[in-house]
Amino acid sequence: MPDPVAWKAVEKGWPVYDRDGAQIGTVHEIAGDTEHDIWDGFGVRLRALGHVKYVPAENVASMAVGEVRLGISGDEAQRLGDMHAEVEEQIIPEKSRWYQRLAWWTTGRDR
């Protein structure tokens, strides 16, 4: 049995197993804020689809040296949302010129 590790020690490419012990993919991305030690979850590239799915921290059962184990089935993992499907808010810098802000507003970039 591998030794448990913290989320900061997990590396890209580690195998990801579902709750039944079947490998369903690999760690593609780690979602978190290392400065504030806040971990959100993993981006997991699933073998079946090749898509990168976002696995929230609450669905991770354990992390050990060289592996991540989920508390959900492989089918449930396939139904999770894509890693970067949500649109992030764009913030226009305060020091931008009025004509830059007007151009962003007219083209819809401020939304």
Secondary structure, DSSP 4 states (H G I P E B T S, - for coil): -PPB--GGG--TT-EEE-TTS-EEEEEEEEEEETTTTEEEEEEEEETTT--EEEEEGGGEEEEETTEEEESS-HHHHHTSPBTT-SPPPP---TT--HHHHHHHHHHTTT-
